[in-house]
Amino acid sequence: MKKVLFVFGTRPEAIKLAPLIKEIQKFPSQIDCKVCVTAQHREMLDQVLDFFAIQPDFDLDLMKKNQSLLEITVNALTGLGEVINSCNPDYIIVQGDTTTAFVGALTGFYNKSKIVHIEAGLRTGNKYSPYPEEMNRILTGHLTDYHFAPTKGAEMNLKNEGINDNIWVVGNTVIDALFLGLKIIGEEGDDHFFNNFSFLDFNKRIVLVTGHRRESFGKPLENICFALREIADQNDVELVYPVHLNPNIKQTVHKMLGGYKNIHLIKPLNYPDLIWLMNKCYLIITDSGGIQEEGPSLGKPILVMREVTERIEGIEAGTAILVGTDKNVIIKSANKLLQDNVEYLKMAKALNPYGDGKTSERIVQVLIQN
């Protein structure tokens, strides 16, 4: 029997690994599955674990207020070292671009476990954007034994770095999670969620905004806020912005956007509320990675508030537009989609390049056969 240890610590990792954990648990006679969370993000992680009914076997509980990247890395290395020594897994599965993913791969390498990287091969070409995620991905990729790439472009990125073996193009597990999550919340019905968002006028078009990247702190975030004010002023819309708890984000956003009648600043949403609102909204303006992949599955155009993106396939497929943090570009692009139905439908009906909801099944079959 193969011993597998999942290692993750943030909400996006938990979302993208949940359907894979559920799929692996269907094969208890072939795979002994254990889950370790670092809790790099505590509260937001726990919400996802509860929603998908995942019980960790190990919990490092690393989250501390205002801790540095160095502290997270050192503490995660120490904690994971003890976990891996205790269970000695054959395979360690990590996802994406977090510090937890890199440290999980590094600790597993020290143990001579095989490293499995989910969502392998994404690159921006700029090691400081996103920071520190771009280097986390690169370093994890060069420690990895099994690379599960979401797209052919991601596969090519790996090959361009001299990584040629054990690459499978399987799609992205975030689409699996989205479909599974919508199925779960569909059993509750819409009334519960309409009550949660009773402050919104659903007779108007809803614009969903998310923004939290480190590289947007300061002037870029001020530009974004200015653009959002103009979009709210120039269009008959309801703009809803779940504001990240990081004070670098929260203070600026509330200072610049607080008090606008059709801009609603709310606390970060749990996963079921988020995907429900994504499904109901008209347009998404974001710097998130996962939402760039999820939105197109729901027919929602995406404006990406980043200078570069490792998810270039969405830009090429026409499901997303890279608008950066230039306020004039953001305003012009949003107004075009809100005021030109032809342009809107062109994006809304573009084919999602990121998956069909069966990625987890493909990954598990590869692991069983290898």
N, C-alpha and C positions, 0 to 999 in steps of 0.2 A: 504494500500500500504506500502511495506517495504522500508525504507530509508537506502540507502547504500552509504558509503563514502569510496572511494579508497584513500589511503595515500602512496605516494612513492616519491623518491627524486633523484635516480640515473638512469643512462642509462639502466643497466641490469634489474632493476625493471620495468622501463617503457616498455621495450621490452616484458617482460614476462607477464605484466598486460594488454598490449594493446589488444590482442585478447579477453581477458575476458571482458574488458570494451566494446568492440564492440559487443560481444555476449549478455551482459546484456542490452545494449541499444536496443536490438530487442524486449524487453518486457516492454515498457514504462507504460503500464496499471497496471503492477504488481510490478515493482521496480522503485523507484525514485533514479537515479544514480547521484552522485556528485563526482568530482575528486579534490583532494588536492595534490599539489606537494610542497615538502619542498625545491626543487632545491639544494639538497646537492651537486649535480654536475650540474652546470647551462647549459653550452653550449652543452655538450654531451646529456643531457636530452632533451633540446629543439629540437635537431635534430630528435630524435625519435618521439616526440610529433607531429612535423610537418609531418614526413613521414607517420604516421598512422592517421593523421588528428584528433588528440585528443586535445580538448580545456579545460584546467583546469578551474574549478570554483573558486578555491582558489590557490594562489601562494605565499608561504612564502619567497621565494627568499633569502635563508639562506647562499648561498655560499659566503665565504670570503677567501682571500688568506692566506694560512698557518694557518688556524684555527685548534684548537685542537679538539680531540674527545669530551672533556668536553664541549667546547663552542658549538659544533654542537648539543650535547644532550640537554643542557640547553635552547638554543634558539629554538630548535624544540619543546620541551615541552611547552614552553610559547606560541609559535605561534599556535601549534595544539590545545592547550587548548581553545584558543579563537575561532578557527574554529569549534570545536566540540560543544562548548556552543551555537554557533549561529545556527547550523543545527541539533543538537541532533540526530545523526544517530542511527538506530537500529543495523546496522552492520558496522564494520570497517574492510576493507580488506587490508591486508599488504602482502608483498611478500619477502621471502628469509631471508637474514641475515644482512641487513644493520642497521646502527644506526637509520635511519628513520623508518624501520620496527619495531624495538624494542620500540622506543619512541611512534610510532603510537599505538602499542598494549597497552603500559602502560597508555597512555592518555585515550584511549578508555575504559580500565578497570576502571579508575577513574570515567568515565562517566557512567559506567555500561552498555555500549554498548557491543554487542556480537562481539568477535574478530574472524575474518576469516583469517587463515594463509595459503597462497599459497606456495607450495614447502616445506611443513612441514616435519620435522623428519630427515633431513640430519645431520649427525654427523661425526666428525673425532675422537673424544675422547681426543682431546688435546685443552684445552681452549685458548692456545696461538697460535694455528695454524689451520685455519687462524685466525689472530688477527685483529680486535675484533669480527669477524664474528661468530666464534663458540659460544661465549657466547651470542651474539645477538639472535642466533637461539634458544638456550636453554631457555633463559629468555622469548622470545616471545612464545615459545611452551607452557610454563607453565601459560601463560596468555590467551591462545587461547581457544575458544569454539568450533570452527569447524576447523578440521585439514585436509587439502587436501594434502595427501602424494603422491609423484611421483612414488614410487615403494614400493613393499612389504618390502624391507629392511628398508626403511624409516619408514614404519608403525611399524616394529618391534622395531626400535630405540625408538619410542614414548612409546610403551608398556613396554619396559625395564625401562623406567623412571616413570612408574606408570600411564601413560596417556592411558586410555583404551576406552574412549567414543568418539563418533562423529569423527571417522577417516574414510576417504574415500581414497582409492588408485585409482588415476585418471590419472596418467601420468603427464608429465610436460608441462606447457603452452608455454615453449620456442620452442617446436616443432610446436605448432600452429602458433606462431609468425614467425618462419622460413618459413613455407609453405605459410603463408599469404604474407610475405615480398617478397618471390620469385615470387609469382603471380603478385604482384604490379610491381616489376622491370622487369618482363618478358614483360610487356606491352611497356616498353621503348626500348627493344632490346639490343643486346650486343654491338653495335657500340659505344654507349655512354660510356660504362664502359671500353671498350678497349682503348678509348681515355684517360680516367682517369688514366689508367695504361700503357701508351705508353712507359714508361721507362723499362718495363719488356719484356723479350724475351719469348713469350709463346710457342716457339718451344722447350724450355727446361722445365723440371719439376719445378714447383713452390713450395717452402717451405714457409708456412706462420708461423710467430712467433708472439706471444703476451706474454707480461710479465709485471706485475705491482704490485705483492703482497708485502706488507710491510715486511714480513718475509724474502724476497729475497734481501732487501737492503744490500749494502756492499759486503762482500766476496762472498756470494752465487750468486749475480748478476755478479760479475767478473768471476766466474766459468762458468756461463751460456754463457757469451760473448766469453770466450775462446773456449768453445765447438762449438759455432756457427761459429767461424772463421775456425775451423778444418773441420766442416761439409762442409762449402763453398769451402774450399781448396781441399777436397778429392772427391768431387762429381760435376758432370756437372749439376748444379742446379742454379736457381735464388731464393735467399733467401730475403724475404720482411718482414720487421719488423716495424709495426706502433708503434712508441715510445710514451709511456705515458708521459704526460706533467709534472708529478711530477719530480722536479729537482733531487731527489735521484735516479731516473731511468734514466732520460734524459742525465745527465752529464756523468755517467758511460758508458752508451751504445754508445754515440757519441765518447767518448774518445777511447774506445776499438774497435769499429766496423766501425767508419767513414773512408771512403776512399777505402774500399774493393769493387772491381769492380762488384762482383756478390752478394753483400749484400746491400740492398736498405733500408735505414732508412728514414721513412716517417712520416708525422704527423698522429695522431690518425684518423682512418677512420670513416666516418658516417656509420650508420647501413646498408643502401643498398649497399654501396661499399664493406663493410665487408662480407656480405653474398654472394655477387657475387663472390668475390675473394675466399672465402671458397669453393664455388662450382667449381671453376676453378683450385684450387691448387691440389697438389699431396699428401702433408703431412702437418700436423699441429703440431707445438711444442708450448705449451702454459702452463700458470698457471691459466688460466681463468676457472671459473665454468661453465658458459653457453656453452662455446665452446666444453667442454667435452661432452655435451649433443647434441649439434647441429651437430658437425662434423660427427658422425656415421650415421645420417640421410642422409648425402650426400656421404657416402661411403669413408670417409677420416679417416685414422688411426690417433690417437692422442697420442703424447708423453706428459705426464703431469709433468711439472717441479715443483713438490711439494713433500715434504717428506710424507705427508698424504693427503688423499682426502676424502671429505664427499660424493663423488659420486663413491663409491666402485663398484657399479653394472657394470659400464663400464669396469673396470679392470677385473671383474669376467667374463663378457660376451666376453672379448677379443677385444673390440673396442678401448681400451686405455691401455697404459703401464705407470706405475708410475716410473719416472726416477729420481725424486728429482733434486738436484742442483749439483750433482757430475759430473764434466765435462767428465770424462771417461765413465760413464754410459750413459750420453746423446749422446756422440759421437758414442759409440758402438751400441746403439739402433737405432739411426737415420741411420747410415750406413747400418745396417742390412735390414731396410725397403727400403732403396734406392738402395741396391745392390742385394737383394734376392727377386725376384718377387713372389715366393711361400709364403714367410712370409708376404709380403705386401698384397697379395690377401686374405690371411687368416684373417687379420684384417679388410680389406676394406669390406669384405662380411659378417662380423659378424653382428648378429641381434642387432639393437639399443634397449636397455632396457628402454628408457626414454619416449616413447610415440608414438602415431599414428596421432597426429594433431587434436584430438577431445576432448582434456582435458577441454577446456573452456565450451563446451556444457554440459559435465557431471557436472561440478561445478555449472553452472547456474540452472540446473534441481534440484540439491540438495538444493540450496538456495530457490528456489521457493516452494519446497515441505516441507521445514522446517521453 
